[in-house]
Amino acid sequence: MIDNTIFQDKTAVFYTLGCKLNFAETSTLGQLLASQGIRKARPGEQAHLCVINTCSVTELADKKCRQAIRRIARKHPGAFMVVTGCYAQLKPEDIVDMPEVDLVLGAEQKLDILRYLPSLDKPQQGSMVVTPHKDIRLFSPSCSRGDRTRYFLKVQDGCDYYCTYCTIPLARGRSRSGTVAQMVEQAREVAAAGGKEIVITGVNIGDFGKRTNENFYDLIKALDEVDGIERYRISSIEPDLLTDEIIDFVACSQRFCHHFHIPLQSGSDAVLQLMRRHYDTALFAHKVHKIKEVMPDAFIGVDLIAGMRGETEERFEESLQFISSLDVSQLHVFTYSERPNTRALGIEPVVDMHERHVRCNKLIDVSDAKLHDFYCRYIGSERKVLFEQPSKGAPMHGFTDNYVRVEMPYNRELINQVVTVRLGEMNENGDALIAYNI
């Protein structure tokens, strides 16, 4: 039994680095702490507790985590500092040795934070509770509202793929998920709270149900029956797990958005083999063509890594030509970063850092052109937009069902409402279309 009287009138700040899944879990952490009387600190207010949810996808991410720990400790002197997330799971000893840190929690302990907070008194020395990645078995549910209008439903965690460049299996453990019934109940709670849109998220969501005799197709069919939810978005899903059955279902659904995010990582089959990915470019191209065949208006985002070990100049050019040939909408480009304990460290040749950035910028140029072209297709059309809570003094923003970002003057009555608008010209920043009332 937790004595929550010790937490009454205490305040906390939260800082999140990394993916949407991290942001969803941080929101859930905030809810757990609020249930025990710890409220979120107001701007400028000193916090009693600081929770940092870290990322470790690159060496730069590790550096940003360390910088964030020091910066937040300076801003909230004397606060109890908890560090969790992927960096905490991978390198707990490095973090616990930082004088600012009081407690390090691993992946399995993250959403069980109350168990490890007997008080907010600062210890003389930091401590850590981290389960080795091979022993992580617990799936911790998380369905939480982000800073915007949409909710994030965590349906799966961990990964069994062990790609040569990636530390995610070491940071989050083996693939595991909830059940369809549990996820449907979470969606019903979102609908009851007035939520309009749910993003289905996880580490490898296409692997849903692997150990429960269910699958991702079962899940989306069941979620589609939940009354009150107007939109679902499928976050990143592996191309080999994005079945034609799933694509056809989304095309016919009234609730699932025509929006896909599919990691490619390289458009060279030779590099894909070095990465130990589970598909080739032919399969990836089929998925894109299949989506566009049944949903010509679909937004397709693609992940790419620039400068992977073994990516010769010829292989990069092959990749560049392949991705340029596809009818996709935007590229999310990452510069390859060597990660400890990954098999990619033995691959030759090594691409120097300058060349990695050159290749990254070339891919970004392709992405900018594709996104501009995609947006321009819809100028003059009418689409439904879910408007979000804007920042103070900012115009309204929202996304169409097929993920075109739109902007219009502030109108409080539009927040969290789905409205049909006419899409006009690009805004000044070139990152949204101006929306007009019909």
C-alpha positions in Angstrom: 0.0 0.0 0.0 1.4 3.4 -1.0 1.2 6.2 1.5 0.2 9.0 -0.9 0.0 11.5 1.9 3.8 12.1 1.6 3.2 13.3 -2.0 0.4 15.7 -1.4 1.1 19.2 -2.7 4.3 18.1 -4.3 5.1 19.2 -7.9 6.8 17.5 -10.8 8.3 18.4 -14.2 8.7 16.0 -17.1 11.1 16.0 -20.0 10.9 13.5 -22.9 13.3 12.8 -25.7 12.7 10.5 -28.6 9.7 8.7 -30.1 6.0 9.1 -29.8 5.9 6.0 -27.6 8.1 7.8 -25.1 5.8 10.8 -25.1 2.8 8.5 -24.5 4.5 6.8 -21.6 5.6 10.1 -20.1 2.0 11.2 -20.1 1.0 8.0 -18.4 3.7 8.6 -15.8 2.2 12.0 -15.1 -1.2 10.5 -14.6 0.2 7.9 -12.2 1.9 10.6 -10.1 -1.1 12.8 -10.2 -3.2 10.0 -8.7 -0.9 10.2 -5.7 -1.1 13.9 -5.3 1.9 15.0 -7.3 0.8 17.8 -9.7 2.6 19.2 -12.7 4.7 22.2 -11.8 3.5 25.5 -13.3 5.9 27.6 -15.5 8.6 29.1 -13.3 7.6 27.0 -10.3 10.3 25.0 -8.5 9.6 21.2 -8.7 10.1 18.6 -6.0 10.4 15.8 -8.6 12.0 15.7 -12.1 11.3 12.8 -14.4 13.4 12.5 -17.6 12.4 9.9 -20.2 15.4 9.3 -22.4 16.2 8.1 -25.9 19.3 6.3 -27.2 18.8 6.0 -30.9 22.1 7.8 -31.7 25.2 9.0 -29.9 23.7 12.5 -30.3 20.6 11.4 -28.4 22.7 10.1 -25.5 24.5 13.5 -25.4 21.2 15.4 -25.4 20.0 13.2 -22.5 23.0 14.1 -20.4 22.7 17.7 -21.2 19.0 17.6 -20.3 19.7 16.0 -16.9 22.2 18.8 -16.1 20.0 21.6 -17.4 16.9 20.5 -15.5 18.9 19.9 -12.3 20.2 23.5 -12.5 16.7 24.8 -13.0 15.2 22.7 -10.1 18.0 22.5 -7.5 17.2 20.1 -4.7 14.6 18.2 -6.7 14.5 14.4 -6.7 15.8 13.3 -10.2 14.4 10.1 -11.9 15.9 9.1 -15.2 14.2 6.3 -17.3 13.8 5.3 -20.9 16.1 3.7 -23.5 19.3 5.4 -22.4 18.6 4.4 -18.8 18.1 0.8 -19.8 21.2 0.7 -22.0 23.7 2.6 -19.9 22.4 2.8 -16.3 25.8 2.9 -14.7 26.8 6.0 -16.7 23.6 7.8 -15.6 23.6 6.8 -11.9 27.2 8.1 -11.6 25.9 11.6 -12.5 25.7 13.6 -9.3 22.4 15.1 -10.3 20.6 11.7 -10.6 18.9 10.0 -7.6 17.1 7.1 -9.3 17.5 5.2 -12.6 14.6 3.0 -13.7 14.8 0.5 -16.6 12.3 -0.3 -19.3 10.3 -2.8 -17.1 10.2 -0.4 -14.1 9.3 2.8 -16.0 5.5 2.6 -15.6 5.8 1.1 -12.1 7.5 4.3 -10.8 5.4 4.6 -7.6 6.8 1.4 -6.3 10.3 2.9 -6.3 9.4 6.3 -4.8 9.1 5.7 -1.1 9.7 9.4 -0.6 11.2 12.4 -2.4 14.0 12.8 0.0 17.3 13.0 -1.9 19.6 10.0 -1.0 23.3 10.4 -0.5 24.0 8.3 -3.5 21.9 7.5 -6.6 20.4 4.0 -7.1 19.2 2.0 -10.1 16.6 -0.7 -10.8 17.1 -2.2 -14.2 16.0 -5.7 -15.5 18.4 -7.2 -18.1 16.8 -6.9 -21.5 16.6 -10.7 -22.0 14.4 -10.9 -18.9 11.9 -8.2 -19.7 8.5 -9.8 -19.9 6.0 -7.2 -18.6 3.8 -5.2 -21.0 2.7 -2.0 -19.4 -0.4 -0.5 -20.9 -0.4 3.2 -21.8 -3.1 5.2 -23.5 -2.6 8.9 -22.9 -3.4 12.2 -24.4 -0.5 14.1 -25.8 0.0 17.9 -25.7 -2.2 18.0 -28.9 -5.7 16.7 -29.5 -4.9 13.1 -30.3 -4.4 10.2 -28.0 -1.6 7.6 -28.2 -2.6 4.0 -27.6 0.4 1.8 -26.9 -0.4 -1.7 -28.2 3.0 -3.3 -28.3 6.5 -3.0 -26.9 10.0 -4.4 -27.6 11.3 -6.0 -30.8 12.6 -9.4 -31.9 14.2 -8.2 -35.2 17.7 -7.4 -34.1 18.7 -5.3 -37.1 22.5 -4.8 -37.2 22.4 -1.1 -36.5 19.8 -1.0 -33.8 19.8 -1.1 -30.0 16.0 -1.2 -29.5 15.8 -4.9 -28.5 18.5 -4.2 -25.9 16.7 -1.1 -24.7 13.1 -2.4 -24.7 13.4 -6.1 -24.6 11.5 -8.8 -26.5 8.3 -8.2 -28.5 5.2 -8.2 -26.3 1.8 -6.7 -26.4 -1.6 -6.4 -24.7 -4.7 -8.2 -25.9 -7.3 -7.0 -28.4 -9.9 -6.9 -25.5 -7.6 -4.7 -23.4 -6.9 -2.3 -26.3 -10.6 -2.0 -27.2 -11.4 -1.1 -23.6 -8.7 1.6 -23.7 -10.2 3.0 -26.9 -13.7 3.1 -25.3 -12.2 5.1 -22.3 -10.8 7.6 -24.8 -14.2 7.9 -26.5 -15.8 8.4 -23.2 -13.3 11.2 -22.4 -14.2 13.0 -25.6 -11.2 11.9 -27.7 -11.6 12.1 -31.4 -8.3 10.6 -32.7 -6.1 7.7 -31.6 -2.6 7.0 -32.9 -1.8 3.3 -32.6 1.8 3.1 -31.4 4.5 0.8 -30.2 8.0 -0.4 -31.2 7.0 -2.9 -33.8 3.2 -2.7 -33.9 2.8 -5.2 -36.8 4.1 -7.8 -34.3 1.0 -7.3 -32.1 -0.4 -10.5 -30.6 2.6 -12.6 -31.4 2.3 -14.5 -28.1 -1.5 -14.2 -27.6 -2.7 -15.9 -30.8 -4.0 -12.6 -32.1 -2.6 -10.3 -34.8 -2.6 -6.7 -35.9 -5.5 -7.2 -38.4 -7.6 -8.6 -35.5 -6.8 -5.5 -33.5 -7.7 -2.9 -36.1 -10.9 -4.6 -37.0 -12.0 -4.6 -33.3 -10.9 -0.9 -32.8 -12.9 0.1 -35.9 -16.1 -1.0 -34.1 -15.6 1.4 -31.1 -18.2 4.1 -31.2 -17.1 7.7 -30.6 -13.6 7.5 -32.1 -13.6 9.4 -35.4 -10.0 8.7 -36.5 -7.3 6.1 -36.0 -3.8 6.5 -37.4 -1.4 3.6 -37.7 2.1 4.7 -36.6 5.3 3.2 -38.0 4.7 -0.4 -39.3 7.3 -2.7 -40.8 6.7 -3.4 -44.6 6.9 -7.1 -44.2 4.1 -6.9 -41.5 1.9 -4.5 -43.5 -0.2 -7.1 -45.2 -2.4 -6.4 -48.2 -5.3 -7.4 -46.0 -4.5 -4.5 -43.6 -4.1 -2.1 -46.5 -7.5 -3.2 -48.0 -9.2 -2.8 -44.6 -7.9 0.7 -44.1 -9.1 1.6 -47.6 -12.6 0.6 -46.7 -12.7 1.8 -43.1 -14.5 5.0 -42.2 -12.3 5.6 -39.2 -8.8 4.6 -40.2 -6.9 7.4 -41.9 -5.3 7.1 -45.3 -1.9 7.6 -43.7 1.0 5.2 -43.4 4.5 5.4 -42.0 6.7 2.6 -43.3 10.5 2.2 -42.5 12.6 1.5 -45.5 16.1 2.5 -44.1 17.8 1.9 -47.5 16.8 1.6 -51.1 19.7 -0.7 -51.9 19.1 -4.4 -51.5 22.8 -5.0 -50.6 22.5 -2.5 -47.7 19.2 -4.0 -46.6 21.0 -7.4 -46.3 23.8 -5.8 -44.3 21.1 -4.3 -42.0 19.4 -7.7 -41.8 16.1 -6.2 -42.7 13.2 -8.6 -43.4 12.3 -7.4 -46.9 13.8 -6.2 -50.1 13.1 -3.2 -52.3 10.7 -5.2 -54.5 8.4 -5.9 -51.5 8.6 -2.3 -50.4 7.7 -1.0 -53.8 4.8 -3.4 -53.9 3.4 -2.1 -50.6 3.6 1.5 -51.9 2.0 0.6 -55.2 -0.7 -1.4 -53.3 -1.5 1.6 -51.0 -1.7 4.0 -53.9 -3.9 1.6 -56.0 -6.6 1.5 -53.3 -6.0 4.9 -51.7 -4.6 7.4 -54.3 -4.8 10.2 -51.7 -2.8 8.3 -49.0 0.1 10.0 -47.2 3.1 7.7 -47.0 6.0 8.6 -44.8 9.3 6.7 -45.1 12.2 6.2 -42.7 15.7 6.2 -44.2 19.2 6.0 -42.7 22.0 7.9 -44.5 25.6 6.6 -44.3 25.2 3.1 -42.9 28.4 1.1 -42.8 28.7 -0.7 -46.0 26.8 1.9 -48.0 29.2 2.6 -50.8 28.7 5.6 -53.1 27.2 3.3 -55.7 24.8 1.8 -53.2 23.7 5.2 -52.0 23.0 6.3 -55.5 20.9 3.2 -56.0 19.0 4.0 -52.9 18.5 7.6 -53.9 17.1 6.6 -57.3 14.8 4.0 -55.8 13.2 6.3 -53.2 13.0 9.1 -55.8 11.0 6.8 -58.1 8.3 6.0 -55.4 5.1 7.9 -54.9 5.7 8.6 -51.2 5.0 11.9 -49.4 7.8 12.5 -47.0 11.1 11.1 -45.8 12.3 10.9 -42.2 16.0 10.9 -42.6 18.5 9.8 -39.9 22.3 10.0 -40.1 23.8 6.6 -39.2 25.3 6.5 -35.8 27.5 3.7 -34.4 25.9 2.1 -31.4 27.7 -0.1 -28.9 26.9 -3.8 -28.9 25.5 -3.8 -32.5 26.7 -6.1 -35.2 27.0 -3.3 -37.7 30.3 -2.3 -36.0 32.0 -5.1 -38.0 30.8 -4.0 -41.4 33.1 -2.3 -43.9 33.6 0.2 -45.5 32.9 3.0 -43.0 31.3 6.2 -44.4 33.0 9.2 -42.9 30.9 11.7 -41.0 31.1 14.5 -43.6 29.8 12.2 -46.3 27.0 10.9 -44.1 25.8 14.5 -43.7 26.1 15.1 -47.4 23.9 12.1 -48.2 21.5 13.0 -45.4 21.0 16.5 -47.0 20.4 15.0 -50.5 17.7 12.8 -49.1 16.1 15.8 -47.2 16.0 17.7 -50.5 14.1 14.8 -52.1 11.8 14.8 -49.1 11.1 18.5 -49.3 10.2 18.2 -53.0 7.9 15.2 -52.4 6.1 16.9 -49.5 5.6 20.1 -51.5 4.2 18.1 -54.4 1.9 16.2 -52.2 0.5 19.3 -50.5 0.0 21.0 -53.9 -2.2 18.2 -55.1 -4.9 19.2 -52.6 -5.0 23.0 -53.1 -8.6 23.9 -53.9 -10.0 20.6 -52.5 -12.3 20.1 -49.5 -11.1 17.9 -46.6 -12.0 17.1 -43.1 -9.6 18.5 -40.5 -9.2 17.8 -36.8 -8.1 21.1 -35.2 -5.7 21.0 -32.3 -5.2 23.2 -29.2 -2.8 25.9 -30.5 0.1 27.5 -28.6 -0.8 30.9 -27.1 -1.0 33.5 -29.8 -0.6 31.0 -32.6 -3.0 30.3 -35.4 -5.1 27.1 -35.5 -3.4 24.0 -36.8 -4.7 20.6 -37.7 -4.3 17.7 -40.1 -6.6 16.3 -42.7 -7.4 12.6 -42.7 -4.5 12.1 -45.2 -2.1 14.1 -43.0 -1.9 17.5 -44.8 -1.1 20.1 -42.2 -3.5 23.1 -42.4 -3.6 26.5 -40.7 -6.3 29.1 -40.1 -7.0 32.0 -37.8 -7.6 31.1 -34.1 -11.2 30.0 -33.3 -11.6 28.5 -29.8 -14.8 26.7 -30.9 -12.8 24.6 -33.4 -10.5 22.9 -30.9 -10.9 19.1 -30.9 -13.5 19.4 -33.7 -13.5 17.7 -37.1 -14.5 20.3 -39.6 -14.7 20.3 -43.4 -12.7 23.1 -44.9 -11.4 24.2 -48.3 -7.7 24.0 -48.7 -6.0 27.1 -50.2 -2.4 28.2 -50.8 0.7 27.4 -48.8 1.4 29.5 -45.7 4.5 31.7 -45.4 6.6 28.9 -43.9 5.7 26.4 -46.6 4.7 23.8 -44.0 0.9 24.0 -44.2 -2.0 24.9 -46.4 -4.2 27.8 -45.5 -7.7 26.5 -44.6 -11.0 28.4 -45.4 -14.4 27.9 -44.0 -17.0 26.5 -46.4 
